[in-house]
Amino acid sequence: MDLGNTIALVTGAARRVGRAIALALAEQGAHIVLHYGGSSAEAEQTAADIRSLGVEALTVQADLADPAQIEALFAAIRDRFGELDVLVNSAALFERASFDAITAADWDRVMAVNLRAPFLCIQAAARLMRAADRSGDPALIVNLADLSGVHPWLDFAHHAVSKAGLLHLTRVAARELAPAVRVNAVVPGAILPPPGVEPDSEAWREIGGRVPLKRPGDPARLAETVLYLAANDFVTGAVIHVDGGESLLGPVGH
């Protein structure tokens, strides 16, 4: 896919990994629909940075736990652009709790954002994507999972199950939506330091030193993977680990 003049929706694009992916797509000429939850100031700054690259940026606030707001998000895309070529499901909750402490409300909240919302976004995006004459150039959906969906982390049961579900949803959607839409997943490892840890700190370098490549990554590595998936139109249903080899070790340290 040549990303020039395409329309790309990135959820959770105001900051962190979502921001890096949105900017990378914009650098390749894509117009960006920048979804955000509560980070309005960061969203406007990211939108300004995107527009400085000579492409359009549409910011849309939506609570992805609310299906009606997801519908409104896609209505805004239809009204502004009338089409969609790329969806990156980046937004997610990351909640930690012991197995015994997770309540039904906790479970439902995490599942609503981490699994139901990506499904509803894929469903709505596919309708827009398949309505266009793609001329053999399939649209692209990328889901961001994490290693908790691959290995059983302690104290993340609801989060881990939601991400495992997202990985299987990726495969199901890839089969359901082919050939008009390709669906893939990316599984990051030590890409961003946890809260309270600075990127240039010894603690972050120590975390990176535990993986086979002996260093942490950064959001640019994830963005490069999304660009690869856009460029290679014969990849669908794939799960790509961008983790320095951490997945080879199992749930060590988690």
C-alpha positions as CSV (number, residue, x, y, z in Angstrom):
1,M,0.0,0.0,0.0
2,D,1.3,3.4,-0.9
3,L,0.3,5.5,2.1
4,G,0.2,8.8,0.2
5,N,-3.3,10.4,0.5
6,T,-4.7,7.4,2.4
7,I,-6.9,7.9,5.5
8,A,-5.6,6.3,8.7
9,L,-7.4,6.0,12.1
10,V,-5.1,5.5,15.1
11,T,-6.9,5.0,18.4
12,G,-5.1,6.3,21.5
13,A,-2.9,8.5,19.2
14,A,-2.4,11.5,21.5
15,R,0.7,10.1,23.2
16,R,3.2,7.3,23.6
17,V,3.0,4.5,21.1
18,G,-0.1,5.7,19.4
19,R,1.5,9.1,18.7
20,A,4.6,7.5,17.2
21,I,2.5,5.4,14.9
22,A,0.3,8.3,13.8
23,L,3.4,10.5,13.0
24,A,5.1,7.7,11.1
25,L,2.0,7.2,8.9
26,A,1.7,11.0,8.4
27,E,5.4,11.1,7.4
28,Q,4.4,8.7,4.6
29,G,1.6,11.0,3.4
30,A,-1.4,9.5,5.2
31,H,-4.1,11.8,6.5
32,I,-4.7,11.0,10.2
33,V,-7.8,10.5,12.2
34,L,-6.4,11.0,15.7
35,H,-8.6,9.4,18.4
36,Y,-8.0,10.2,22.0
37,G,-9.8,9.5,25.3
38,G,-8.9,12.1,27.9
39,S,-5.6,13.6,26.7
40,S,-6.9,16.6,24.9
41,A,-3.8,18.8,25.2
42,E,-1.6,16.0,24.0
43,A,-4.0,15.3,21.1
44,E,-3.9,18.9,19.9
45,Q,-0.1,19.0,20.0
46,T,0.1,15.7,18.1
47,A,-2.4,17.0,15.6
48,A,-0.3,20.1,15.1
49,D,2.8,18.0,14.6
50,I,0.9,15.9,12.0
51,R,-0.3,19.0,10.1
52,S,3.2,20.4,10.0
53,L,4.0,17.4,7.7
54,G,1.6,18.7,5.1
55,V,-1.3,16.2,5.8
56,E,-4.7,16.5,7.5
57,A,-5.4,15.6,11.1
58,L,-8.9,15.2,12.4
59,T,-9.0,14.8,16.2
60,V,-12.0,12.9,17.7
61,Q,-12.6,12.3,21.4
62,A,-14.4,9.1,22.3
63,D,-14.8,6.8,25.2
64,L,-14.2,3.4,23.5
65,A,-16.0,1.7,26.4
66,D,-19.2,3.2,24.9
67,P,-20.4,1.6,21.6
68,A,-22.4,4.7,20.8
69,Q,-19.2,6.8,20.9
70,I,-17.5,4.4,18.6
71,E,-20.3,4.8,16.2
72,A,-19.9,8.6,16.5
73,L,-16.2,8.2,15.8
74,F,-16.8,6.4,12.5
75,A,-19.6,8.8,11.6
76,A,-17.0,11.6,11.9
77,I,-14.7,9.8,9.6
78,R,-17.5,9.3,7.0
79,D,-18.5,12.9,7.2
80,R,-14.9,14.3,6.8
81,F,-13.3,11.8,4.5
82,G,-15.9,9.3,3.3
83,E,-13.5,6.4,3.4
84,L,-10.8,4.6,5.5
85,D,-7.7,2.8,4.4
86,V,-5.9,2.0,7.7
87,L,-7.0,1.3,11.3
88,V,-4.5,0.9,14.1
89,N,-6.1,-0.3,17.4
90,S,-3.6,1.2,19.8
91,A,-5.8,2.4,22.7
92,A,-6.0,0.1,25.7
93,L,-6.3,0.0,29.5
94,F,-3.4,-1.5,31.4
95,E,-4.7,-2.5,34.9
96,R,-3.0,-4.6,37.5
97,A,-4.8,-6.5,40.2
98,S,-4.3,-9.8,42.0
99,F,-6.5,-12.6,40.7
100,D,-8.7,-12.7,43.9
101,A,-9.2,-8.9,43.8
102,I,-10.6,-8.5,40.3
103,T,-14.3,-7.7,40.4
104,A,-16.9,-8.2,37.7
105,A,-16.9,-4.5,37.1
106,D,-13.1,-4.5,36.7
107,W,-13.3,-7.4,34.3
108,D,-16.0,-5.8,32.2
109,R,-14.2,-2.4,32.1
110,V,-11.0,-3.9,30.7
111,M,-12.8,-6.2,28.3
112,A,-14.9,-3.3,27.0
113,V,-11.9,-1.2,26.0
114,N,-9.3,-3.9,25.2
115,L,-11.4,-6.4,23.3
116,R,-14.9,-5.3,22.6
117,A,-13.8,-1.8,21.3
118,P,-11.2,-3.2,18.9
119,F,-13.9,-5.6,17.5
120,L,-16.4,-2.8,17.1
121,C,-13.7,-0.6,15.5
122,I,-12.7,-3.4,13.1
123,Q,-16.4,-4.0,12.2
124,A,-17.0,-0.4,11.5
125,A,-13.7,0.2,9.7
126,A,-14.3,-2.9,7.5
127,R,-17.6,-1.5,6.3
128,L,-15.9,1.7,5.1
129,M,-12.9,-0.2,3.7
130,R,-14.9,-2.7,1.7
131,A,-17.3,0.0,0.3
132,A,-14.4,1.5,-1.7
133,D,-13.0,0.2,-5.0
134,R,-9.7,-1.1,-3.7
135,S,-8.5,-2.4,-7.1
136,G,-6.6,-5.3,-5.6
137,D,-4.9,-3.1,-2.9
138,P,-6.3,-4.4,0.4
139,A,-6.9,-2.1,3.3
140,L,-5.0,-2.6,6.6
141,I,-5.9,-3.2,10.2
142,V,-3.2,-3.5,12.9
143,N,-4.0,-4.5,16.5
144,L,-1.5,-3.7,19.3
145,A,-1.4,-6.6,21.8
146,D,1.3,-7.3,24.4
147,L,3.2,-10.2,25.9
148,S,0.6,-10.8,28.6
149,G,-1.6,-12.2,25.8
150,V,1.1,-14.7,24.9
151,H,2.4,-15.7,28.4
152,P,0.5,-15.9,31.7
153,W,1.6,-12.9,33.7
154,L,0.8,-12.7,37.4
155,D,-1.6,-10.1,38.6
156,F,-2.9,-9.1,35.2
157,A,-5.6,-11.7,34.6
158,H,-8.2,-9.5,33.0
159,H,-5.7,-7.5,31.0
160,A,-3.9,-10.7,29.8
161,V,-7.1,-12.5,28.8
162,S,-8.2,-9.4,26.9
163,K,-5.0,-9.3,24.9
164,A,-5.1,-13.0,24.2
165,G,-8.5,-12.5,22.9
166,L,-7.3,-9.7,20.7
167,L,-4.7,-11.9,19.2
168,H,-7.3,-14.5,18.3
169,L,-9.6,-11.8,17.0
170,T,-6.8,-10.7,14.7
171,R,-6.7,-14.2,13.1
172,V,-10.5,-14.5,13.0
173,A,-10.9,-11.0,11.3
174,A,-8.0,-11.7,8.9
175,R,-9.9,-14.7,7.6
176,E,-13.4,-13.1,7.7
177,L,-12.3,-9.9,5.9
178,A,-9.9,-11.2,3.2
179,P,-9.2,-10.3,0.5
180,A,-10.4,-6.7,0.8
181,V,-8.9,-6.1,4.3
182,R,-5.7,-7.4,5.8
183,V,-5.6,-7.8,9.6
184,N,-2.4,-8.3,11.6
185,A,-1.1,-7.8,15.2
186,V,2.0,-6.4,16.7
187,V,3.2,-7.5,20.2
188,P,5.6,-5.0,21.8
189,G,8.0,-5.8,24.6
190,A,10.2,-3.3,26.4
191,I,9.3,-0.3,24.2
192,L,8.3,2.3,26.8
193,P,9.5,2.5,30.4
194,P,6.8,1.8,33.0
195,P,5.4,4.7,35.1
196,G,8.0,6.2,37.4
197,V,11.0,5.0,35.3
198,E,12.8,7.5,33.1
199,P,13.9,6.6,29.5
200,D,17.5,7.5,30.2
201,S,17.6,5.8,33.7
202,E,19.7,2.9,34.8
203,A,16.5,1.1,35.8
204,W,15.2,1.2,32.2
205,R,18.5,0.0,30.8
206,E,18.4,-2.8,33.3
207,I,15.0,-3.8,32.2
208,G,16.2,-3.9,28.6
209,G,19.2,-5.9,29.6
210,R,17.0,-8.8,30.6
211,V,15.9,-9.6,27.1
212,P,18.0,-11.5,24.6
213,L,19.1,-8.4,22.6
214,K,20.2,-6.8,25.9
215,R,18.7,-3.4,25.3
216,P,15.2,-1.7,25.4
217,G,13.5,-0.6,22.3
218,D,11.4,2.5,21.6
219,P,8.1,3.4,19.9
220,A,9.8,4.1,16.6
221,R,10.4,0.3,16.3
222,L,6.7,-0.3,16.5
223,A,5.9,2.4,14.0
224,E,8.4,0.8,11.6
225,T,6.6,-2.5,11.9
226,V,3.2,-0.8,11.1
227,L,4.8,0.7,8.0
228,Y,6.2,-2.7,7.0
229,L,2.7,-4.2,7.3
230,A,1.3,-1.4,5.1
231,A,4.0,-2.0,2.5
232,N,3.8,-5.8,2.3
233,D,0.4,-6.6,0.9
234,F,0.9,-10.4,1.2
235,V,0.8,-10.5,5.0
236,T,-2.4,-11.1,6.9
237,G,-3.3,-12.9,10.1
238,A,0.3,-12.4,11.3
239,V,1.5,-11.7,14.8
240,I,4.8,-9.9,14.9
241,H,6.8,-9.6,18.1
242,V,8.8,-6.4,18.5
243,D,10.3,-7.3,21.9
244,G,14.0,-7.9,21.6
245,G,13.4,-11.6,21.9
246,E,11.6,-11.3,25.3
247,S,8.8,-13.7,24.2
248,L,11.5,-16.4,24.0
249,L,11.9,-16.3,27.7
250,G,8.3,-16.9,28.8
251,P,6.7,-15.0,31.7
252,V,10.0,-14.3,33.5
253,G,9.7,-11.2,35.8
254,H,5.9,-11.1,35.4
